[in-house]
Amino acid sequence: TLLISSCTFYTLNPRGKTNIGGLYTVRSEIAWNKATIGKTEIWTIDGPSLQELRFVNGLSDGDKLFENPAKENSPEYKSEMSFLEIKEFIETSAATSGIVEITSRNFRPYKFGSLDGFRAEFSYTHEDGLLREGLAAGTKKDGKLYLIFYSGTRLHYFQTHLDEVEYILRSIKIL
């Protein structure tokens, strides 16, 4: 077990097939370090401040995307949200979690395994001042929200593992 950031313990997630949130599996060609916080799994190779892959698993009505007790104004997920409203929910949630500026682009329908979903790319600046690039893919099943986020510093780290993340997204199999 490896301690990478403030009180979050990471363990090795070996290459191969991994069950995500009881809804789907993904395949990875490389090993990642993994931590679980609530309904979110965080995978990283270089450290979460440089690059991370997040799996948000089954948000229900009233759940927040980022748990931050200091930010009471964080929006809550509602199962009747459209995919476009979910994109806005993500952007608003990001703004209440320390992201100073976020710009999304190329929002479009996307096959999340065999389920209808959406995908978008984004750029953002965190309160630490680093510019980051990212992508998000998501779907809903039985009213619950499932999301995959990949982000990394614009300089070097985002691009370094992007091909592997695209492989992971293509490997999604609904259980």
Backbone as numpy.savetxt, mean C-alpha at the origin, in Angstrom:
# Nx Ny Nz CAx CAy CAz Cx Cy Cz
14.68 -11.91 13.69 13.83 -10.73 13.69 14.72 -9.50 13.69
14.31 -8.52 12.94 15.12 -7.33 12.72 14.30 -6.11 13.11
14.88 -5.21 13.85 14.22 -3.96 14.20 14.70 -2.90 13.24
13.78 -2.39 12.39 14.19 -1.39 11.41 13.74 0.00 11.81
12.55 0.17 12.27 12.10 1.51 12.65 11.32 1.42 13.95
11.12 2.55 14.55 10.56 2.72 15.88 9.55 1.63 16.28
10.03 0.68 17.04 9.21 -0.35 17.67 8.44 -1.22 16.69
8.87 -1.32 15.45 8.24 -2.20 14.48 9.24 -3.31 14.17
8.83 -4.55 14.41 9.71 -5.68 14.18 9.45 -6.28 12.81
10.53 -6.50 12.08 10.46 -7.08 10.75 11.02 -8.50 10.79
10.39 -9.38 10.04 10.87 -10.74 9.86 11.06 -10.97 8.37
11.82 -11.99 8.03 12.07 -12.28 6.63 10.86 -12.97 6.01
10.39 -12.44 4.90 9.34 -13.06 4.10 10.04 -13.65 2.87
10.22 -14.99 2.83 11.01 -15.58 1.75 10.34 -15.43 0.38
11.12 -15.59 -0.68 10.57 -15.55 -2.02 9.55 -16.67 -2.16
8.65 -16.51 -3.14 7.63 -17.53 -3.36 6.25 -16.97 -3.12
5.30 -17.85 -2.87 3.90 -17.46 -2.71 3.60 -17.07 -1.27
2.83 -15.97 -1.11 2.44 -15.47 0.20 0.95 -15.18 0.21
0.26 -15.63 1.25 -1.16 -15.32 1.44 -1.28 -13.92 2.01
-2.13 -13.11 1.39 -2.31 -11.72 1.83 -3.75 -11.54 2.30
-3.91 -11.27 3.57 -5.21 -10.90 4.13 -6.31 -11.93 3.99
-5.96 -13.17 3.67 -6.97 -14.20 3.52 -7.81 -14.08 2.26
-7.51 -13.09 1.40 -8.29 -12.89 0.16 -7.53 -13.36 -1.08
-6.21 -13.19 -1.08 -5.46 -13.48 -2.29 -4.03 -13.88 -1.95
-3.34 -14.40 -2.96 -1.92 -14.69 -2.82 -1.15 -13.86 -3.84
0.10 -13.63 -3.54 1.03 -13.01 -4.49 2.29 -13.86 -4.51
3.05 -13.71 -5.58 4.34 -14.38 -5.71 5.43 -13.31 -5.79
6.54 -13.59 -5.15 7.69 -12.70 -5.20 8.91 -13.51 -5.59
9.75 -12.93 -6.42 10.98 -13.58 -6.84 12.13 -13.30 -5.88
11.93 -12.39 -4.95 12.98 -12.05 -3.98 12.39 -12.04 -2.57
13.25 -12.14 -1.59 12.82 -12.07 -0.19 12.67 -10.60 0.22
11.69 -10.35 1.07 11.44 -9.01 1.61 11.45 -9.11 3.13
11.68 -7.99 3.80 11.46 -7.90 5.24 10.02 -7.48 5.43
9.33 -8.09 6.41 7.89 -7.88 6.57 7.55 -7.55 8.02
6.63 -6.61 8.18 6.06 -6.29 9.49 4.55 -6.16 9.31
3.81 -6.43 10.37 2.35 -6.28 10.34 1.94 -5.29 11.41
1.15 -4.32 10.99 0.61 -3.32 11.91 -0.88 -3.25 11.64
-1.69 -3.76 12.55 -3.14 -3.78 12.36 -3.50 -4.58 11.12
-4.24 -3.97 10.20 -4.67 -4.64 8.97 -3.70 -4.41 7.82
-2.50 -3.94 8.13 -1.52 -3.61 7.09 -0.24 -4.42 7.24
0.19 -5.02 6.13 1.51 -5.65 6.07 2.42 -4.68 5.34
3.60 -4.47 5.87 4.59 -3.60 5.25 5.78 -4.46 4.87
6.12 -4.45 3.58 7.30 -5.15 3.08 8.32 -4.11 2.65
9.58 -4.38 2.94 10.64 -3.49 2.51 11.92 -4.29 2.26
12.76 -3.76 1.43 14.08 -4.34 1.20 15.14 -3.40 1.76
14.98 -2.12 1.48 16.00 -1.13 1.84 15.66 -0.33 3.09
14.48 -0.56 3.66 14.03 0.19 4.82 12.83 1.05 4.44
11.83 1.14 5.31 10.58 1.82 4.95 10.73 3.31 4.67
11.77 3.95 5.15 11.93 5.36 4.84 12.46 5.56 3.42
12.99 4.49 2.81 13.51 4.58 1.44 12.56 3.97 0.42
11.96 2.81 0.78 11.05 2.13 -0.14 10.24 1.12 0.67
8.95 0.98 0.30 8.10 0.01 0.97 6.94 -0.41 0.07
6.45 -1.61 0.34 5.28 -2.17 -0.32 4.28 -2.46 0.79
3.10 -1.83 0.72 2.09 -2.00 1.76 0.89 -2.76 1.21
0.41 -3.71 2.00 -0.81 -4.44 1.69 -1.82 -4.08 2.78
-2.88 -3.37 2.41 -3.94 -3.00 3.35 -5.05 -4.02 3.15
-5.38 -4.75 4.22 -6.19 -5.95 4.10 -7.55 -5.85 4.78
-8.56 -5.59 3.97 -9.93 -5.69 4.44 -10.40 -4.58 5.35
-10.22 -3.32 4.91 -10.78 -2.23 5.70 -12.31 -2.34 5.67
-12.93 -2.17 6.82 -14.38 -2.21 6.97 -14.91 -0.80 7.22
-16.23 -0.65 7.15 -16.85 0.65 7.43 -16.29 1.24 8.71
-15.87 2.51 8.65 -15.37 3.22 9.82 -13.88 3.10 10.04
-13.21 2.18 9.33 -11.75 2.04 9.48 -11.04 3.21 8.82
-9.89 3.55 9.37 -9.03 4.59 8.79 -7.88 3.92 8.06
-7.40 4.56 7.02 -6.30 4.00 6.23 -5.01 4.01 7.03
-4.73 5.10 7.71 -3.53 5.23 8.55 -3.99 5.53 9.96
-3.65 4.65 10.90 -4.01 4.88 12.29 -3.04 5.89 12.89
-3.55 7.04 13.25 -2.74 8.08 13.85 -3.59 8.79 14.89
-3.47 8.40 16.16 -4.32 8.96 17.20 -4.25 10.49 17.30
-3.12 11.07 16.87 -2.98 12.52 16.95 -3.79 13.23 15.87
-4.20 12.51 14.86 -4.94 13.09 13.74 -6.38 12.59 13.77
-7.21 13.26 14.53 -8.60 12.83 14.68 -9.42 13.08 13.42
-8.94 13.93 12.52 -9.70 14.27 11.33 -9.44 13.34 10.15
-8.76 12.22 10.38 -8.51 11.26 9.30 -9.84 10.71 8.81
-10.02 10.61 7.49 -11.29 10.11 6.97 -11.48 8.62 7.27
-12.73 8.20 7.25 -13.07 6.80 7.49 -13.58 6.17 6.20
-13.24 4.91 6.02 -13.69 4.15 4.85 -15.19 3.85 4.97
-15.87 3.93 3.84 -17.29 3.55 3.76 -17.44 2.56 2.62
-18.09 1.44 2.87 -18.16 0.36 1.89 -18.89 0.75 0.61
-19.72 1.80 0.66 -20.44 2.21 -0.56 -19.61 3.14 -1.45
-18.37 3.44 -1.07 -17.53 4.32 -1.88 -17.27 3.70 -3.26
-17.30 4.55 -4.29 -16.88 4.12 -5.63 -15.35 4.09 -5.66
-14.79 3.53 -6.72 -13.33 3.52 -6.83 -12.77 4.94 -6.89
-13.46 5.85 -7.55 -13.01 7.24 -7.59 -13.05 7.86 -6.19
-14.09 7.57 -5.43 -14.16 8.07 -4.05 -13.07 7.44 -3.18
-12.71 6.20 -3.47 -11.62 5.56 -2.72 -10.30 6.25 -3.03
-10.07 6.63 -4.29 -8.86 7.39 -4.64 -8.81 8.69 -3.82
-9.95 9.38 -3.72 -10.01 10.62 -2.92 -9.80 10.32 -1.44
-10.33 9.21 -0.95 -10.13 8.77 0.44 -8.64 8.55 0.71
-7.94 7.93 -0.24 -6.49 7.69 -0.10 -5.75 9.02 -0.04
-6.06 9.94 -0.96 -5.38 11.24 -0.99 -5.63 12.04 0.29
-6.87 12.05 0.76 -7.19 12.79 1.99 -6.53 12.13 3.19
-6.52 10.81 3.22 -5.85 10.10 4.32 -4.36 10.41 4.34
-3.76 10.45 3.16 -2.33 10.76 3.05 -2.04 12.16 3.60
-2.91 13.10 3.27 -2.71 14.48 3.72 -2.78 14.61 5.24
-3.50 13.70 5.90 -3.58 13.77 7.36 -2.52 12.90 8.04
-1.64 12.26 7.23 -0.65 11.36 7.84 0.79 11.83 7.65
0.98 13.09 7.33 2.35 13.60 7.21 2.80 13.83 5.80
1.93 13.61 4.83 2.29 13.91 3.45 1.93 15.35 3.16
2.91 16.10 2.72 2.74 17.53 2.52 2.02 17.82 1.22
2.40 17.12 0.17 1.80 17.36 -1.14 1.73 16.03 -1.88
0.56 15.73 -2.48 0.41 14.50 -3.24 -0.28 14.82 -4.56
0.22 14.24 -5.64 -0.37 14.39 -6.96 -0.57 12.99 -7.53
-1.83 12.66 -7.84 -2.08 11.36 -8.45 -2.32 11.55 -9.94
-2.06 10.47 -10.70 -2.23 10.53 -12.15 -2.55 9.13 -12.66
-3.08 9.11 -13.88 -3.34 7.86 -14.58 -4.25 6.92 -13.80
-5.27 7.47 -13.14 -6.27 6.64 -12.45 -7.07 5.89 -13.51
-7.19 4.55 -13.33 -7.84 3.75 -14.36 -8.35 2.43 -13.77
-9.26 1.76 -14.50 -9.68 0.41 -14.09 -8.48 -0.53 -14.15
-8.48 -1.54 -13.30 -7.36 -2.47 -13.22 -7.88 -3.81 -12.71
-7.44 -4.89 -13.29 -7.81 -6.21 -12.80 -6.93 -6.57 -11.61
-7.55 -6.73 -10.47 -6.89 -7.11 -9.23 -7.12 -8.62 -9.11
-6.20 -9.41 -9.68 -6.48 -10.84 -9.84 -7.67 -10.96 -10.77
-8.71 -11.67 -10.34 -9.92 -11.81 -11.15 -10.99 -10.79 -10.79
-10.70 -9.90 -9.84 -11.68 -8.90 -9.40 -11.47 -7.56 -10.11
-12.56 -6.83 -10.33 -12.44 -5.48 -10.86 -11.85 -4.59 -9.79
-10.97 -3.72 -10.21 -10.32 -2.82 -9.27 -9.88 -1.56 -9.97
-8.88 -0.90 -9.40 -8.36 0.34 -9.96 -6.86 0.41 -9.70
-6.24 1.33 -10.41 -4.82 1.57 -10.23 -4.53 3.04 -10.52
-3.53 3.59 -9.86 -3.08 4.96 -10.10 -1.62 5.06 -9.71
-0.96 6.04 -10.28 0.40 6.38 -9.88 0.34 7.72 -9.14
1.36 7.99 -8.35 1.36 9.25 -7.62 2.78 9.69 -7.29
2.90 10.98 -7.04 4.13 11.60 -6.55 3.76 12.32 -5.26
4.68 12.34 -4.32 4.38 13.05 -3.09 5.65 13.46 -2.36
5.46 14.40 -1.47 6.53 14.84 -0.59 6.06 14.59 0.84
6.88 13.89 1.59 6.57 13.62 2.99 7.12 14.79 3.82
6.70 14.87 5.06 7.17 15.97 5.91 8.68 15.95 6.10
9.36 14.82 5.79 10.82 14.77 5.87 11.49 15.47 4.69
10.69 15.91 3.69 11.21 16.67 2.57 11.63 15.85 1.36
11.69 14.53 1.50 12.09 13.70 0.37 10.95 13.55 -0.65
11.29 13.65 -1.92 10.32 13.43 -2.99 10.21 11.93 -3.22
8.97 11.45 -3.35 8.74 10.02 -3.54 7.79 9.79 -4.72
7.93 8.61 -5.31 7.01 8.14 -6.35 6.29 6.92 -5.81
5.11 6.66 -6.35 4.39 5.48 -5.88 3.32 5.03 -6.84
2.75 3.89 -6.51 1.61 3.38 -7.24 0.68 2.72 -6.24
-0.58 2.65 -6.61 -1.59 2.01 -5.78 -2.50 1.18 -6.66
-2.88 0.01 -6.18 -3.87 -0.83 -6.83 -4.81 -1.31 -5.74
-6.09 -1.45 -6.09 -7.03 -1.87 -5.06 -8.29 -2.47 -5.62
-9.05 -3.08 -4.71 -10.33 -3.68 -5.06 -11.20 -3.73 -3.80
-12.47 -4.05 -4.00 -13.37 -4.30 -2.88 -13.93 -5.71 -3.03
-14.10 -6.38 -1.90 -14.71 -7.71 -1.86 -15.57 -7.77 -0.62
-16.85 -8.07 -0.80 -17.80 -8.13 0.32 -17.79 -6.83 1.13
-17.66 -5.70 0.44 -17.68 -4.40 1.08 -16.37 -3.99 1.73
-15.41 -4.88 1.79 -14.12 -4.58 2.41 -13.13 -4.11 1.35
-12.23 -3.22 1.76 -11.26 -2.61 0.86 -9.89 -3.26 1.02
-9.31 -3.62 -0.13 -7.97 -4.20 -0.19 -7.13 -3.32 -1.09
-5.97 -2.90 -0.61 -5.09 -1.99 -1.34 -3.66 -2.51 -1.32
-2.95 -2.20 -2.39 -1.51 -2.43 -2.44 -0.88 -1.09 -2.82
0.05 -0.63 -2.00 0.80 0.60 -2.28 2.27 0.26 -2.40
2.92 0.81 -3.39 4.37 0.73 -3.47 4.89 2.15 -3.57
5.89 2.49 -2.77 6.46 3.83 -2.85 7.94 3.78 -2.50
8.64 4.77 -3.02 10.06 4.87 -2.72 10.57 6.25 -3.09
11.73 6.57 -2.62 12.31 7.87 -2.94 12.47 7.99 -4.45
12.18 9.18 -4.96 12.26 9.41 -6.41 13.66 9.10 -6.93
14.65 9.51 -6.17 16.03 9.22 -6.56 16.37 7.78 -6.13
16.49 6.90 -7.06 16.99 5.55 -6.91 16.00 4.50 -6.39
15.44 4.62 -5.19 14.79 3.49 -4.56 13.45 3.08 -5.19
12.66 4.03 -5.69 11.39 3.65 -6.32 11.66 2.75 -7.52
12.54 3.16 -8.38 12.82 2.43 -9.62 13.52 1.10 -9.36
14.30 1.01 -8.30 15.12 -0.18 -8.03 14.29 -1.46 -7.97
13.14 -1.44 -7.32 12.34 -2.66 -7.15 11.01 -2.61 -7.89
10.83 -1.64 -8.79 9.57 -1.49 -9.52 9.24 -2.72 -10.35
10.19 -3.31 -11.04 9.91 -4.50 -11.85 9.40 -5.65 -10.98
9.99 -5.82 -9.80 9.54 -6.87 -8.88 8.11 -6.60 -8.41
7.80 -5.36 -8.12 6.44 -4.99 -7.68 5.44 -5.25 -8.80
5.80 -4.91 -10.02 4.91 -5.20 -11.15 4.68 -6.71 -11.28
5.71 -7.51 -11.06 5.58 -8.97 -11.07 4.60 -9.40 -9.98
4.74 -8.86 -8.79 3.85 -9.18 -7.67 2.40 -8.84 -8.04
2.17 -7.66 -8.61 0.81 -7.27 -8.99 0.23 -8.23 -10.04
1.03 -8.63 -11.01 0.55 -9.56 -12.04 0.27 -10.95 -11.46
0.88 -11.27 -10.33 0.75 -12.62 -9.74 -0.47 -12.78 -8.84
-1.25 -11.73 -8.61 -2.38 -11.79 -7.68 -3.34 -12.90 -8.10
-3.65 -13.80 -7.15 -4.64 -14.86 -7.36 -5.64 -14.79 -6.21
-6.90 -14.59 -6.54 -7.95 -14.54 -5.52 -8.21 -15.94 -4.99
-8.32 -16.08 -3.68 -8.56 -17.41 -3.06 -10.03 -17.79 -3.15
